[in-house]
Amino acid sequence: MTSRDLSDEEKQDFWDLANIFMAIANEQIDRYEVGYVSGAFLYGCARYNAFAMQCGGAKPGEIEHRTKTYLIDCYMNELRRNLGEALIKSDAADPAAHWSTFDLLDDFTDWTGDELWEFREVADLFVNAANDQTSAARVSRISAAFMHACARFNMYELQLGGEKPHLIDEAQLGRYASCYESLIILHMRDQLVQAEDRAPR
């Protein structure tokens, strides 16, 4: 899941796809806290990544260790690609007002039905945008662009919480990876594609 080794046209297509997801995130932070949007982004990203794996032949209800490791490695690599870039203005960080993805997903299982419904509605904005692109782009390309944009927004969230570019440690990245892993396992329990439609895309 990378934009490397692509033609200029393919790279532009990749960035255009990623920008679709970033635009949704930027719209939603006018309504919700950044940590909430970041968590919904990650939830939706993991769901579409699981869908892409099932399109490639992975069976619902299970995920091979090799497949899970591959997805987590891809996600971690995307986080690291954004480590050195300042994604916020130097005076924009506000740790005291910051509600993180970690806090959000730690409490996820304790939410009421209405809270879960609203959160999934936000996550579905990202997933529906991905689904809208399937006629114009391969599922694997959309999945990669989705992950790239999500990881970038997650890093934006970290910097907004007070972390500095270049100084974010592996433990912080590992917390995101742990959340992502849990969500991949959750979504792989669902039948996301019909058996007759399952093929590399």
MOQUIRA-V358823 format. One record per backbone hydrogen bond with DSSP energy under -1.0 kcal/mol. CO is the residue of the C=O (numbers start at 0). NH is the residue of the N-H. If there is no record, write none. Layout:
((CO | NH) (CO | NH))
//
This chain:
((6 | 10) (7 | 11) (8 | 12) (9 | 13) (10 | 14) (11 | 15) (12 | 16) (13 | 17) (14 | 18) (15 | 19) (16 | 20) (17 | 21) (18 | 22) (19 | 23) (20 | 24) (21 | 25) (22 | 26) (23 | 27) (24 | 28) (26 | 29) (27 | 30) (27 | 31) (32 | 36) (33 | 37) (34 | 38) (35 | 39) (36 | 40) (37 | 41) (38 | 42) (39 | 43) (40 | 44) (41 | 45) (42 | 46) (43 | 47) (44 | 48) (45 | 49) (46 | 50) (47 | 51) (48 | 52) (49 | 53) (50 | 54) (51 | 55) (52 | 57) (53 | 56) (58 | 61) (63 | 67) (64 | 68) (65 | 69) (66 | 70) (67 | 71) (68 | 72) (69 | 73) (70 | 74) (71 | 75) (72 | 76) (73 | 77) (74 | 78) (75 | 79) (76 | 80) (78 | 81) (79 | 82) (82 | 165) (88 | 91) (94 | 97) (99 | 103) (100 | 104) (101 | 105) (102 | 106) (106 | 109) (107 | 110) (111 | 115) (112 | 116) (113 | 117) (114 | 118) (115 | 119) (116 | 120) (117 | 121) (118 | 122) (119 | 123) (122 | 126) (123 | 127) (124 | 128) (125 | 129) (126 | 130) (127 | 131) (129 | 132) (130 | 133) (132 | 135) (132 | 136) (137 | 141) (138 | 142) (139 | 143) (140 | 144) (141 | 145) (142 | 146) (143 | 147) (144 | 148) (145 | 149) (146 | 150) (147 | 151) (148 | 152) (149 | 153) (150 | 154) (151 | 155) (152 | 156) (153 | 157) (154 | 158) (155 | 159) (156 | 160) (157 | 162) (158 | 161) (159 | 93) (163 | 166) (168 | 172) (169 | 173) (170 | 174) (171 | 175) (172 | 176) (173 | 177) (174 | 178) (175 | 179) (176 | 180) (177 | 181) (178 | 182) (179 | 183) (180 | 184) (181 | 185) (182 | 186) (183 | 187) (186 | 189) (187 | 60) (189 | 191) (193 | 196) (194 | 197))
//
